[in-house]
Amino acid sequence: MHGVTVARILDALPQTQCTRCGYPDCAGYAQAIVDGAATINQCPPGGDEGVIRLATLTGLPHQPLALEFGTEGPRSVAFIDENWCIGCTLCIDACPTDAIVGSNKRMHTVIEDHCTGCELCLPVCPVDCILLENASAQATGWQAWSVEQADTARKRYEFHSLRRTRDEGEQAKRLEEKAEAKLADLPAHSQHTDPAVLDKKRAVIEAALARARAKRATPS
């Protein structure tokens, strides 16, 4: 597998970001293949043709799709039953390509063209109002999923990841500023007046701030 880069492996994956391979996303699986930590037959959405593509790239022998990661099947899309949806937004947060739109306590809708059939929305739905529909008839694997669709899914996932990182960073900053304000005048922000209790709370807040600053300073 000498000379094969993570980028080339990633280009050969369907970009459904389904995590069925055992890694958090397609990029993680590509890295694991290059590192020798994963085999080339762990991607059910790519199916047997996907294994062949990876075998050709890496020079590793072709092998059947490992059943513990799932089986090859038709491409599916999610559908939300509006009669049961409670607008909890959990599926919106779970979708790796932002294919679900809606707002809190309002019915959600799946944009079919952007759904990769990853199924990550299913386990988080508290009322089981999300169903899967066959979107490719008898076609499976790469026969049911085009390079263009994979490219679109990849771009949407990258944007989703950047937005989530930004949102988490903004939330962390707000919490840090709130903690700093509390620390600046702890007696006014506490129902306690005992100096020993206030000192203990101050130490806890200072330690939490130190952890937050260290985390922010560490490259991800």
N, C-alpha and C positions, 0 to 999 in steps of 0.2 A: 504494500500500500504506500510505498515511498513516493513522495511528491504530491499526493492527493491532499488538497486543502479542505478546510471546513466549508469554505464558500462553495466549492464545487459539489460537495456532498449535499449542502443545504439546497442548492439549485435543483437537485434531483428529487427532493422530497415534495410532497403535495401541499404542504403549508396549511393543513387543516388545524394545526395547533391543538390537537385533540388530547394529547398527553398519554394516549394508549400505549405508546412505546416505553413508558416508564420515566420519561423526562418531561420537564415543565413546558417545553415547546420544541419545534422542529430544529431550532438552532442548537438546543441542548443535546438533542439526539445526534445531530451531525458532529458536534464536538466529541461526544462519547464514542462514536464510530472511529474517528481519527485517533482518539486516545487508546483505542482497543478495549474500552470498557463496555461496549455494546456491539451486538452482532448486526448484520445487515438485513435481518429478517424480522424486525420488530415493529414494522409500520403497516398495520392493516389497511388504512386508506390507500396506500400505494399498491397493495396487493402483490401478486407474483411478478408483475411487470416492474414494480418498484424495486423488488429484490434483484431482478435482472439488471436494472439500471445501476444499482449500487455495486453489484458484483462486477460489472464492466468497468466502472470507475475505479474501484479499489483493487481489482485483481483477485479478490477473494472468491472462493467457490460459491456457486449458487446453491441455496438450500431452501426448503419449503418455509413458508411463513410460520413463525413460532406461534402455536395455538394459544399459549398462555397470554399473549398480547391481544388476541381477538382473531376474527376471521375476515376474509375479504368478502365484501358484499356491495350491493348497489349504493349509490350516493343518496343520502337522505337530507331533507331539510326539516327544520323545526316549524311547528304550527302551534299557535296559542289559542286555546278555547276561550273566547271572550266571555262566555257564561260563567267561567270559574275563576278567571284572573282577578286577583285582588290588588294588583298594582304595587307589589312589595319592592320591586326594582332589583331583586336578588339575581334574576336571570340577566338583567342588563349588565350588572357588575361582572358576571361570570363569562359573558360572551367575549371571546378573544378578538373578534373582528368588528365589534360594535354593530352587529346585524340586528339587534333588538332595540326598538325605540319606544319611549313612553315616559311617564313621569310618576311620581309617588301617588298612589291611590287612584291611578288612571290605568285603563287597560293598555297592555303592551302589544306591539305588533312586530313580527319578524319580517325583515327585508330579505326575501328569498334569494335574490341574486348575490347577497353578501354572506349568506349562511353556508358554512362549510360542513355542516352535519357533524360537528365535533361532539355533540351530546353533553357538553359541560353545563348546559342550562337545566338539564333534567333533574339531577340530584339536589339542586338548590331550591327548586320550586316547592313551596310548602303545601300547595293544594293540588299538585300533580295535574296542572292544566296544560302542560306542554306535551305535544305528541310529535312523532316523527313520521314523515311521509316519504315514500320512495320517489326520488326525483330523476332516476336514470333507467327505469324499467329493468332490463336484464343486464345492462352494462355494469361492470364492477371495476374497482381499482382505477388505474389511469385511463381505462376506456370510458369511465364515467366522469372524468375530471380532466380538464384541459390545462395546458401550460399557462394559458392566459388567465384562467380562473385561479390557478395557484399563485401567479404573480400578483393578482389583485388581492387575494387573501393575505399574502405576505406583507404587502404595503399597508393594508388596513391593520394588521396585527402590530406592525412596527409603530404606526401612529397611535394605536391603542396603548401600547406599552409606554411610549413617550408621554402621552397624556396622563396615564396613571402615575408615572414617576413624578411628573410635575405636580399633580394634585396631592400626592402623598407628601412631597416636599413642602408645598404651601401649608398643608395641614400641620405638619411637624413644626414649621416656623411659627404658626399661630399659637400652638400649644406651648412652644418655648417662650414666646413673648408673654403669654399669660402667666407662666411659671415665674418669669423674671419680675413681672409686676407684683406678683404675690410675695416674692422673696424680698423685694425692696421695702415693703411695709407689711411684714408678716402679722403683727398684732391686729392690724385693721382687717385682715383677711381670715382671722381665726376666732372661734368662739372661746378659745382657751386663753388664759392670762398667766398660767404658770410658766415661768421662764424655762424650766427644765423641759416642759412639753414643747414649747416653742423652739427651743434649741434642737430638739430631736426632729421636729418637722422641718426646720431649716436645713439640717444635715441631709434629710431624705430628698428635699427639693434640689439641693446643690448637687447631690450625687446623680439625680435624674438628669439635670442639665448637663453635667459633665459627660454622661453617656451619650446624650443627644448630640452634643458638639463633637464628640469623638467619632460618632457614626457619620455625621455630616462631612467630617474632614477626611474620612476614609474613602478612597475611590471605590465605586461599585464594580 
